[in-house]
Amino acid sequence: MALKDALLPEFDHEMGTTRRLLERTPADKFAWKPHDKSMSLGQLVGHVANIPHWMDGILQHTVFDIEAQGIDPRPRVPESLPSLLEEFDRNVKAARAGLAGTGDAEMLAPWTLKQGTHEIFTLPRVASIRSFIMNHMIHHRGQLSVYLRLNGVPLPSIYGPTADEQ
């Protein structure tokens, strides 16, 4: 079995689950923060919607330098909930197409993430996809579920029933 064929069902499942949480985000609470050191709800959902976009950076480069690319790593607040969902859907569609078109040799090639002279990590592309896209998204989706719960938003099923949906 090709590596992409093992990853695609998981990718589809996790992105669908993430979208269900994003759909429930109250746009009137984008400025809300659970703590002064936390991201705002808007920053968090903006970050989550952007994570699939990293598939292109992983698949099109062997070394990706955030500083050289001029990327501002700070999460940005979306303009609206519809624009957030449009961005997420666009990023997921492009990420899935990139993943579906990648062979095993490319998936096993090393990928390095840097910020200037600082090397953050080097992993095979397949591990970078699992870690920097999938696990990263799941981590922030967990945060999002807490943010939503603290704002009284009913949570959808993630890996099984929730207190809101049996």
Secondary structure, 3 states (H helix, E strand, C coil): CCHHHHHHHHHHHHHHHHHHHHHCCCHHHCCCCCCCCCCCHHHHHHHHHHHHHHHHHHHHCCEEEHHHHCCCCCCCCCCCHHHHHHHHHHHHHHHHHHHHCCCHHHHHCEEEEEECCEEEEEEEHHHHHHHHHHHHHHHHHHHHHHHHHHCCCCCCCCCCCCCCCC
